[in-house]
Amino acid sequence: MPQQEEIFRPYLHVATFCERVLTEKDAVNSLIRMVDRFLVPGTSEEMPPAVLQFMVYISFKSGFMRGKQKVILRPTSPTGKDLPAMEFPILFEGDDDRGPAFGFMVNWAVEEEGVFWWDLFVNEVLITRMPLRVIYQRMILPNPGI
């Protein structure tokens, strides 16, 4: 196998949205119900504002990255509007095949449907993009007067 070229950014192991992250006694993480879309139900013609609750899980392998680094998760709406970014300091301790992993809960207010792109950066270098689709499902309620 050819020698790995030295790149000074970490390797992405996992970046996903899920319902829950379980950390077992042996420090192994289990991701429960990975998702890439949410249905927002409603009765109006247009989608009303909604709050979605989910977890984001990110795991890296250090590669040649060392020390405290800044991770940024920056969502963009389907219409191209930049949404508030989230920043986290994380520590890369070395060991090429090991690295930091973390999960966190998000209560996310949405006002439109479509694909939201969540860009993941380490020190302003784009590592990956994560799509999350929001679908408005209009429900027509039966007329009780009939």
C-alpha positions as CSV (number, residue, x, y, z in Angstrom):
1,M,0.0,0.0,0.0
2,P,1.4,3.4,-0.9
3,Q,2.5,5.7,1.9
4,Q,-0.2,8.1,3.2
5,E,0.5,11.7,2.2
6,E,0.7,14.0,5.2
7,I,-2.4,16.2,5.3
8,F,-2.9,18.5,8.3
9,R,-6.6,18.0,8.8
10,P,-8.3,15.1,10.6
11,Y,-10.1,12.3,8.8
12,L,-13.8,12.2,9.2
13,H,-15.1,8.9,10.7
14,V,-18.8,9.7,11.1
15,A,-21.0,12.8,10.7
16,T,-24.7,12.2,11.0
17,F,-28.1,13.2,12.5
18,C,-29.8,10.7,14.8
19,E,-32.4,10.4,17.5
20,R,-30.0,9.3,20.3
21,V,-26.4,8.4,21.1
22,L,-25.7,5.7,23.7
23,T,-22.3,5.5,25.3
24,E,-21.8,2.0,26.6
25,K,-19.6,1.0,29.6
26,D,-16.7,0.1,27.3
27,A,-16.8,3.6,25.8
28,V,-18.3,2.4,22.5
29,N,-21.0,4.6,21.0
30,S,-24.3,3.4,19.5
31,L,-26.2,5.7,17.2
32,I,-30.0,5.1,17.4
33,R,-32.3,5.9,14.4
34,M,-30.0,7.8,12.1
35,V,-32.1,10.3,10.1
36,D,-31.7,12.6,7.1
37,R,-35.2,13.9,6.8
38,F,-38.0,15.1,9.0
39,L,-41.8,15.3,8.3
40,V,-43.5,18.4,9.7
41,P,-47.3,17.8,9.9
42,G,-49.8,20.6,9.7
43,T,-53.2,21.6,8.5
44,S,-52.4,25.0,6.9
45,E,-51.6,25.6,3.2
46,E,-48.0,26.7,4.1
47,M,-45.7,25.1,6.5
48,P,-45.9,26.7,10.0
49,P,-42.7,27.2,12.0
50,A,-41.7,24.0,13.8
51,V,-39.0,22.9,16.3
52,L,-37.2,19.7,15.4
53,Q,-35.3,17.8,18.1
54,F,-32.4,15.5,17.2
55,M,-28.8,14.8,17.9
56,V,-25.7,15.5,15.8
57,Y,-22.9,12.9,16.1
58,I,-19.4,13.7,14.8
59,S,-16.3,11.4,15.0
60,F,-12.8,12.1,13.7
61,K,-9.6,10.1,13.4
62,S,-6.7,12.4,14.2
63,G,-4.4,11.5,11.3
64,F,-1.7,14.2,11.6
65,M,-3.9,16.7,13.5
66,R,-2.7,17.5,17.0
67,G,-3.8,19.9,19.8
68,K,-6.9,21.9,20.4
69,Q,-8.8,22.8,17.2
70,K,-12.1,24.6,16.4
71,V,-15.0,22.6,14.9
72,I,-17.7,24.6,13.2
73,L,-21.1,23.3,12.1
74,R,-22.8,25.9,9.8
75,P,-26.3,25.2,8.4
76,T,-27.7,26.8,5.3
77,S,-31.4,27.0,4.4
78,P,-32.8,25.7,1.2
79,T,-33.1,29.3,0.0
80,G,-29.4,29.9,0.7
81,K,-29.8,31.8,3.9
82,D,-26.9,31.3,6.4
83,L,-28.2,30.1,9.7
84,P,-26.5,30.5,13.1
85,A,-23.3,28.4,13.3
86,M,-22.2,26.2,16.2
87,E,-18.6,26.2,17.4
88,F,-16.8,23.6,19.6
89,P,-13.2,23.4,20.7
90,I,-12.0,19.8,20.5
91,L,-8.7,18.2,21.4
92,F,-6.8,15.9,18.9
93,E,-4.5,13.9,21.1
94,G,-2.6,12.1,18.4
95,D,-2.6,8.4,17.5
96,D,-3.4,8.5,13.8
97,D,-6.2,5.9,14.1
98,R,-7.8,7.5,17.2
99,G,-9.7,10.7,17.6
100,P,-12.4,12.7,19.3
101,A,-16.1,11.9,19.0
102,F,-19.0,13.8,20.4
103,G,-22.8,14.0,20.2
104,F,-25.1,16.8,21.2
105,M,-28.8,17.6,21.2
106,V,-30.2,20.2,18.9
107,N,-33.6,21.9,19.2
108,W,-33.8,23.4,15.8
109,A,-36.4,26.0,14.6
110,V,-37.3,25.7,11.0
111,E,-39.6,27.9,8.9
112,E,-39.3,26.4,5.4
113,E,-39.1,23.0,3.8
114,G,-36.4,21.6,1.5
115,V,-32.8,20.5,1.9
116,F,-30.7,22.2,4.6
117,W,-27.0,21.7,4.2
118,W,-24.9,21.5,7.4
119,D,-21.3,22.3,6.5
120,L,-18.7,20.8,8.9
121,F,-15.4,22.7,9.2
122,V,-12.2,22.2,11.3
123,N,-10.3,25.5,11.6
124,E,-12.3,26.9,8.6
125,V,-11.4,24.0,6.3
126,L,-14.5,22.3,4.9
127,I,-14.5,18.6,5.9
128,T,-17.9,17.5,4.7
129,R,-21.5,18.6,4.0
130,M,-24.5,16.9,5.7
131,P,-27.9,17.2,4.0
132,L,-31.1,17.3,6.2
133,R,-34.4,17.4,4.3
134,V,-37.5,19.0,5.9
135,I,-40.8,17.9,4.3
136,Y,-44.1,19.6,5.1
137,Q,-47.0,17.1,5.2
138,R,-50.3,18.8,5.0
139,M,-53.1,16.9,6.6
140,I,-56.7,17.5,5.7
141,L,-59.0,17.0,8.7
142,P,-62.4,15.6,8.2
143,N,-65.3,18.1,8.5
144,P,-67.2,17.2,11.7
145,G,-70.3,18.8,10.3
146,I,-70.8,16.3,7.5
